[in-house]
Amino acid sequence: MELIGDLFLRVTGPVYFLFGMSLIFSVVWLLFTVILPKTRDGVSGAALSTFTAWVFFNAIFNYFMAARTNPGSPREQEVQVLCAEAGAGVRRWCHRCECPKPELTHHCKVCRKCVLKMDHHCPWVNNCVGHRNYRYFFNFLAWLWLACALTVALTWEPAWRGGRGLTQTGLASVPLDGVSRVGGVNPAGTGRVNPAGTGGVNPAGRHAAKIAELRGVNGVGGVGALSADEKTATLFSAVLASSIFCAMCLMWFWHVYLVCTAQTTIDYYEFRDLRKEAKRRGTVWRNPHDLGSWRANWQEVFDERGRHWWWMWAMPRFRPHRG
């Protein structure tokens, strides 16, 4: 069964990646062709559109780079040279790859190779998450978390209230079909029935609704009228973003903990067993890869040092992790 599962992930990996990318682009298309044009205008609308574009650009960039970047393997000549210069002896050996396994290196049965500082194999990026692409994976989670929060904020109200009616300041609600029914009585209060052929339709109501439709102004917060298909797509995006946001709250903050404590997902469970064993012996086990502070661990993982490390770690970068 394990072999079947590995084969399934190997075959379906590109499908997972393309499906994930298509979901992101579908939400981007909805936001920039429907939601933002019908809910925001002026300087504030341009600023919000720019910020939204920046958030989704970073999410897509890191998603693509996490999938395309080689996580690193001990079979690479560069890695072997660095290990030799560091004086790291051969303590473990992979019989499948027939190469040494440095610390934190594990063999991935899906990729069929050893991966440096392997965290896990992610089918959504169709790649192993390891030493050289962990930055992209972590930042993908971070920017996706922010993108989902932004999507929920932009789509939730239009999803539930879009298309209900157009209201203007100081005026009564005007139905979207442009028809204002007054029971066949002239609104002027004369008591006379409207002329034949009007069917109780107030032309002024139709005119006001048409103007509002052209302007894209809705009575609730200036939201434009949504068609039935647009409202369905907006509701789907809101529910999808809400679900992913909840999942990212768990997954991203879990990886924040791992980064601050100098661990990977795989090594967390191995280190936990070592801590339990040390506790039974009456000793304290310490992580040999912990640099002593969360800041030093953070800088090491993201390969960002200097004065601006505290925000540069989240910025897009093509150069993979050095060392």
C-alpha positions as CSV (number, residue, x, y, z in Angstrom):
1,M,0.0,0.0,0.0
2,E,2.9,2.4,0.7
3,L,4.3,1.8,-2.7
4,I,0.9,2.5,-4.3
5,G,0.5,5.7,-2.2
6,D,4.0,6.9,-3.3
7,L,3.2,6.1,-7.0
8,F,-0.2,7.9,-6.7
9,L,1.5,11.1,-5.3
10,R,4.2,10.9,-8.0
11,V,1.6,10.7,-10.8
12,T,-1.0,13.1,-9.5
13,G,1.5,15.7,-8.3
14,P,1.2,17.9,-11.4
15,V,-2.6,17.7,-11.2
16,Y,-2.5,19.0,-7.6
17,F,-0.2,21.8,-8.6
18,L,-2.2,22.9,-11.6
19,F,-5.5,22.6,-9.6
20,G,-4.1,24.8,-6.8
21,M,-2.8,27.4,-9.3
22,S,-6.1,27.5,-11.1
23,L,-8.0,28.1,-7.9
24,I,-5.7,31.1,-7.1
25,F,-6.1,32.6,-10.6
26,S,-9.8,32.1,-10.5
27,V,-10.1,34.2,-7.3
28,V,-7.7,36.8,-8.8
29,W,-9.9,37.0,-11.9
30,L,-13.1,37.5,-9.8
31,L,-11.5,40.1,-7.6
32,F,-10.1,42.3,-10.4
33,T,-13.0,41.9,-12.9
34,V,-16.0,41.9,-10.6
35,I,-15.5,42.7,-6.9
36,L,-13.0,45.6,-7.0
37,P,-14.5,47.5,-9.9
38,K,-18.0,47.3,-8.4
39,T,-17.1,48.0,-4.8
40,R,-14.2,50.5,-4.9
41,D,-13.3,53.6,-6.9
42,G,-11.1,56.6,-6.7
43,V,-7.8,56.8,-4.9
44,S,-8.8,54.3,-2.2
45,G,-9.9,51.8,-4.9
46,A,-6.6,52.1,-6.7
47,A,-4.6,51.7,-3.5
48,L,-6.6,48.6,-2.5
49,S,-6.2,47.1,-6.0
50,T,-2.5,47.7,-5.9
51,F,-2.2,46.1,-2.4
52,T,-4.3,43.1,-3.5
53,A,-2.2,42.6,-6.6
54,W,1.0,42.7,-4.5
55,V,-0.3,40.1,-2.1
56,F,-1.4,37.7,-4.8
57,F,1.8,38.2,-6.8
58,N,3.8,37.1,-3.8
59,A,1.6,34.1,-3.2
60,I,1.8,33.0,-6.8
61,F,5.5,33.7,-7.1
62,N,6.4,31.7,-4.0
63,Y,4.0,28.9,-5.0
64,F,5.7,28.6,-8.4
65,M,9.3,28.8,-6.9
66,A,8.5,26.2,-4.3
67,A,7.5,23.9,-7.0
68,R,10.3,24.6,-9.4
69,T,13.3,25.0,-7.0
70,N,15.4,21.9,-6.3
71,P,15.3,21.4,-2.5
72,G,18.9,20.1,-2.6
73,S,20.5,16.7,-2.5
74,P,23.7,15.3,-1.0
75,R,24.5,13.8,-4.4
76,E,25.2,17.2,-5.8
77,Q,29.0,17.9,-6.0
78,E,28.6,21.3,-4.5
79,V,27.1,19.9,-1.3
80,Q,29.8,17.2,-1.0
81,V,32.5,19.9,-1.3
82,L,30.8,22.0,1.4
83,C,30.6,19.0,3.7
84,A,34.2,18.2,3.1
85,E,35.3,21.8,3.9
86,A,33.2,21.8,7.0
87,G,34.9,18.6,8.2
88,A,31.6,16.7,8.4
89,G,32.3,13.0,8.4
90,V,30.1,10.3,6.9
91,R,27.9,9.2,9.7
92,R,24.9,8.0,7.8
93,W,24.7,6.4,4.4
94,C,21.7,6.0,2.0
95,H,21.8,2.6,0.3
96,R,19.1,3.7,-2.2
97,C,21.0,6.8,-3.4
98,E,24.4,5.4,-2.6
99,C,25.5,8.6,-1.1
100,P,26.2,10.0,2.4
101,K,23.4,11.6,4.4
102,P,24.3,14.8,6.2
103,E,22.4,15.8,9.3
104,L,18.6,16.5,8.8
105,T,18.8,14.7,5.4
106,H,16.1,12.2,4.6
107,H,15.2,10.0,1.7
108,C,11.9,10.8,-0.1
109,K,10.3,7.7,-1.6
110,V,8.1,9.9,-3.8
111,C,10.9,11.9,-5.4
112,R,13.2,8.8,-5.0
113,K,16.2,10.8,-3.7
114,C,17.7,12.1,-0.5
115,V,16.7,15.7,0.3
116,L,18.7,18.1,2.4
117,K,17.0,19.3,5.5
118,M,13.8,17.7,4.3
119,D,10.6,18.9,5.9
120,H,8.0,16.9,4.0
121,H,6.9,16.0,0.5
122,C,4.1,18.3,-0.6
123,P,1.8,17.1,-3.4
124,W,0.4,20.7,-3.9
125,V,3.8,21.9,-5.0
126,N,4.7,18.6,-6.6
127,N,8.0,18.7,-4.9
128,C,9.8,18.0,-1.6
129,V,10.2,20.9,0.8
130,G,13.8,21.1,1.8
131,H,16.8,23.3,2.3
132,R,16.7,25.4,-0.8
133,N,13.0,25.9,-1.3
134,Y,11.7,26.0,2.3
135,R,11.8,29.8,2.2
136,Y,9.5,29.8,-0.8
137,F,7.1,27.3,0.8
138,F,7.0,29.2,4.1
139,N,6.4,32.5,2.3
140,F,3.7,30.9,0.1
141,L,1.8,29.9,3.3
142,A,2.3,33.4,4.7
143,W,1.1,35.3,1.7
144,L,-1.7,32.8,1.0
145,W,-2.9,33.3,4.5
146,L,-3.0,37.1,4.0
147,A,-4.6,36.6,0.5
148,C,-7.4,34.5,2.0
149,A,-8.0,37.1,4.7
150,L,-8.2,39.8,2.1
151,T,-10.5,37.8,-0.2
152,V,-12.9,37.1,2.7
153,A,-13.0,40.8,3.5
154,L,-13.7,41.8,-0.1
155,T,-16.2,39.1,-1.0
156,W,-18.2,38.3,2.1
157,E,-20.6,41.3,1.9
158,P,-21.1,41.3,-1.9
159,A,-21.7,37.5,-1.7
160,W,-24.6,37.9,0.7
161,R,-25.9,41.4,-0.2
162,G,-24.8,41.9,-3.8
163,G,-27.8,42.1,-6.2
164,R,-30.5,42.8,-3.7
165,G,-31.2,46.3,-4.7
166,L,-29.8,49.8,-5.5
167,T,-30.2,52.5,-2.9
168,Q,-29.1,56.1,-3.2
169,T,-28.7,58.5,-0.3
170,G,-32.0,60.1,0.6
171,L,-34.0,57.9,-1.8
172,A,-36.0,54.7,-1.3
173,S,-34.7,51.3,-2.4
174,V,-35.1,50.8,-6.2
175,P,-35.4,47.2,-7.4
176,L,-32.8,45.9,-9.8
177,D,-35.2,45.4,-12.6
178,G,-35.9,49.1,-12.6
179,V,-39.6,48.6,-11.9
180,S,-41.3,50.5,-9.1
181,R,-44.8,49.2,-8.5
182,V,-47.4,51.5,-7.0
183,G,-50.5,49.5,-7.4
184,G,-51.5,51.2,-10.6
185,V,-51.9,54.6,-8.9
186,N,-50.2,57.7,-10.1
187,P,-47.4,58.4,-7.5
188,A,-48.3,62.1,-7.7
189,G,-51.2,61.3,-5.4
190,T,-54.0,62.3,-7.9
191,G,-55.8,59.1,-7.5
192,R,-55.8,58.5,-11.2
193,V,-54.7,55.2,-12.7
194,N,-51.6,55.3,-14.8
195,P,-52.1,55.5,-18.6
196,A,-52.7,52.2,-20.4
197,G,-49.6,50.4,-21.4
198,T,-47.5,51.5,-18.4
199,G,-48.6,48.5,-16.3
200,G,-48.1,50.4,-13.1
201,V,-44.4,50.9,-13.9
202,N,-42.9,54.2,-12.8
203,P,-40.6,55.4,-15.6
204,A,-38.6,57.4,-13.0
205,G,-37.8,54.2,-11.1
206,R,-36.6,52.5,-14.3
207,H,-34.5,55.6,-15.1
208,A,-32.9,55.7,-11.7
209,A,-32.1,52.0,-11.7
210,K,-30.5,52.3,-15.2
211,I,-28.3,55.2,-14.0
212,A,-27.3,53.2,-10.9
213,E,-26.6,50.1,-13.0
214,L,-24.3,52.2,-15.3
215,R,-22.5,53.7,-12.3
216,G,-22.3,50.4,-10.5
217,V,-23.6,51.8,-7.3
218,N,-25.4,49.7,-4.7
219,G,-27.1,51.0,-1.7
220,V,-25.0,49.0,0.8
221,G,-21.5,50.6,1.0
222,G,-21.5,51.5,-2.7
223,V,-21.5,47.9,-3.9
224,G,-22.3,47.3,-7.5
225,A,-25.2,45.0,-8.6
226,L,-24.0,41.5,-9.1
227,S,-25.5,39.1,-11.6
228,A,-26.6,35.7,-10.4
229,D,-23.5,34.0,-11.8
230,E,-21.3,36.7,-10.3
231,K,-22.9,36.3,-6.9
232,T,-22.5,32.5,-7.1
233,A,-18.8,32.9,-7.9
234,T,-18.4,35.5,-5.2
235,L,-20.0,33.2,-2.6
236,F,-17.8,30.3,-3.7
237,S,-14.7,32.4,-3.4
238,A,-15.7,33.6,0.0
239,V,-16.3,30.1,1.3
240,L,-13.1,28.8,-0.3
241,A,-11.0,31.6,1.1
242,S,-12.5,31.2,4.6
243,S,-11.8,27.4,4.6
244,I,-8.2,27.9,3.4
245,F,-7.7,30.8,5.9
246,C,-8.6,28.5,8.8
247,A,-6.3,25.8,7.5
248,M,-3.4,28.3,7.1
249,C,-3.9,29.5,10.6
250,L,-2.9,26.1,11.8
251,M,-0.3,25.2,9.2
252,W,1.5,28.5,8.9
253,F,1.8,29.1,12.6
254,W,3.0,25.5,13.0
255,H,5.9,26.3,10.6
256,V,6.6,29.6,12.5
257,Y,7.1,27.4,15.6
258,L,9.4,25.1,13.6
259,V,11.5,27.9,12.2
260,C,11.9,29.6,15.6
261,T,13.0,26.3,17.2
262,A,15.3,25.2,14.4
263,Q,13.3,22.1,13.5
264,T,11.7,20.5,10.5
265,T,8.4,18.5,10.5
266,I,10.2,15.2,10.3
267,D,12.8,16.1,12.9
268,Y,10.3,17.4,15.3
269,Y,9.0,13.9,15.9
270,E,12.5,12.4,16.1
271,F,13.6,15.1,18.5
272,R,10.5,14.5,20.6
273,D,11.5,10.9,21.0
274,L,15.0,11.9,22.0
275,R,13.6,14.3,24.6
276,K,11.5,11.6,26.1
277,E,14.4,9.2,26.2
278,A,16.7,11.8,27.8
279,K,14.0,12.5,30.4
280,R,13.8,8.8,31.3
281,R,17.5,8.9,31.9
282,G,17.2,12.0,34.1
283,T,19.0,14.2,31.6
284,V,18.0,17.1,29.3
285,W,18.3,16.8,25.5
286,R,19.1,19.9,23.6
287,N,18.6,20.5,19.9
288,P,22.2,20.7,18.4
289,H,20.9,22.8,15.5
290,D,19.3,25.5,17.6
291,L,21.5,28.6,17.4
292,G,20.3,29.9,20.7
293,S,17.6,32.4,19.8
294,W,14.6,32.6,17.6
295,R,16.1,35.5,15.7
296,A,19.3,33.6,14.8
297,N,17.2,30.6,13.7
298,W,14.9,32.8,11.6
299,Q,17.8,34.4,9.9
300,E,19.5,31.1,9.2
301,V,16.3,29.6,7.7
302,F,15.6,32.5,5.4
303,D,19.2,33.4,4.6
304,E,18.5,37.0,5.5
305,R,20.9,39.0,7.7
306,G,21.7,42.6,8.2
307,R,19.7,45.6,9.2
308,H,16.6,44.8,7.2
309,W,16.3,41.0,7.8
310,W,13.0,41.5,9.7
311,W,11.1,42.3,6.5
312,M,13.3,41.1,3.7
313,W,12.6,37.5,4.6
314,A,9.1,37.9,3.1
315,M,10.2,39.6,-0.1
316,P,10.4,37.7,-3.4
317,R,13.8,36.5,-4.3
318,F,15.1,34.2,-7.1
319,R,18.3,33.2,-5.4
320,P,17.9,30.0,-3.3
321,H,19.3,29.4,0.1
322,R,23.1,29.4,0.3
323,G,25.2,27.1,2.4
